[in-house]
Every structure is written in C-alpha cells, then in structure tokens.
C-alpha cells in the first residue's frame, strides 16, 4: 500500500507548544508517532515523508528511520538538512527528492513539502499533497468543500499517523 505523511518533527520539544500537540514532551511524542506509524504500516508498504522528519541531526534521524516500518522515501522539507550530512546513511531512504509526481489508481499525485496554488494536472484531477503548515483537519475539509484537490498529509491534520492514497481518494471522491 502507498502512504504519505509529513512534519513529524521527531525530538522537537518546541513543536509541541507551537502547534498545540497533545504531548507532555518530545519523548512521549516520539513514542506515539512511532507506535501509530507501526500500527498502520507494514514492511512492504511505501511511505513518502513530505518533509520535516527531524531537525535534530543525522544520528537521531537514522534512529527514527530504523524504528519505522516500510519502504521510506523523503521529499525534502525545510528541516531535513540531516539528509545531506556525510554522517547520514542515505540508503535508509529508497529515494530522496525535492519534488515528485506519481500515478496511483489512475490519479496523479503531486508531492511537495510546501503547499502550492497551481500544479501539473490541476484541471485533470491531480491531487497536490503537502505538509509544512501544520494544519488541522479543518484545512482538508475546507479544501474538499471548495473543490480544491490539495491535501495536507502532515501528522497534525491526520491523527498523528500516515494517511494512505486510498484514504485521500475516498476523502475527495466518496
């Protein structure tokens, strides 16, 4: 199965207060994010992380990635400098890119860390996926109401867990 997520911000104490995450500290947040991820993802699943895994360096990024199931891809965000560190084992990701387009179940998905207003295939049913803004569920609901095929895959908008391509398609088309 195919999944998407972003803005996990492992080890980032300030993100808890900044976006009002329901955790006492980074350790509790990290454990919850890993538990929820691994309850949903299998080793065979592909997961596209649309940026901001952690800003705490190569060693902690690797530790997180070893803890998470699935075949992981990174679409770089503004806090993913660890990916370019000579200390980071890039083989922990299947791919590392700044932007990507893929087709799944006859739908084109545009993958980018940042929300964009126009994208390839916008008038042909392409769905733009992003993170960065730390939106809540109401953002995705408003986009659906306004017939904008843009979806925030960040954990803050998706119960602190990855969201599948099928869940996104059902959200817009059911």
Secondary structure as GFF3:
##gff-version 3
##sequence-region A 1 174
A	DSSP	beta_strand	2	5	.	.	.	ID=ss1
A	DSSP	alpha_helix	13	18	.	.	.	ID=ss2
A	DSSP	alpha_helix	26	40	.	.	.	ID=ss3
A	DSSP	beta_strand	46	49	.	.	.	ID=ss4
A	DSSP	alpha_helix	58	67	.	.	.	ID=ss5
A	DSSP	beta_strand	71	75	.	.	.	ID=ss6
A	DSSP	three_ten_helix	81	84	.	.	.	ID=ss7
A	DSSP	three_ten_helix	90	92	.	.	.	ID=ss8
A	DSSP	beta_strand	95	97	.	.	.	ID=ss9
A	DSSP	beta_strand	99	104	.	.	.	ID=ss10
A	DSSP	beta_strand	107	112	.	.	.	ID=ss11
A	DSSP	three_ten_helix	122	124	.	.	.	ID=ss12
A	DSSP	beta_strand	127	130	.	.	.	ID=ss13
A	DSSP	alpha_helix	137	145	.	.	.	ID=ss14
A	DSSP	beta_strand	150	152	.	.	.	ID=ss15
A	DSSP	three_ten_helix	155	157	.	.	.	ID=ss16
A	DSSP	beta_strand	163	164	.	.	.	ID=ss17
A	DSSP	alpha_helix	165	173	.	.	.	ID=ss18
###
